[in-house]
């Protein structure tokens, strides 16, 4: 199945799903692949190091430092990587409520990381704003 590129369809069919766990972003040295054994939800290599997105409990057990504690909202619609406007629409909906967002696009879905304290408000903002944004 190919991903959806039509913004109206994406917004109409996306079903924001709040994952139950708490996540954190950690940075480790790029050359040290041992961190992959922590089963990160995601990772990205930057010049400064390898960014890991880990469950908070895993990061605590590994004694890694991290910033804010996040929750993940998955947009369950199969969005195409070349779709235009979905990230902007999500950003607008959350900005209107003063909620920061970190978007990770994967092959099938987009995943929005929001501060844990704002997770329920973010979920409501996305659910309420979807018809308005189309």
PyMOL commands that set and color helices and strands:
alter all, ss='L'
color gray80, all
select helices_A, chain A and resi 7-13+33-38+56-61+86-95+116-133
alter helices_A, ss='H'
color red, helices_A
select strands_A, chain A and resi 16-28+42-46+49-55+70-75+102-105+110-115
alter strands_A, ss='S'
color yellow, strands_A
deselect
rebuild
show_as cartoon
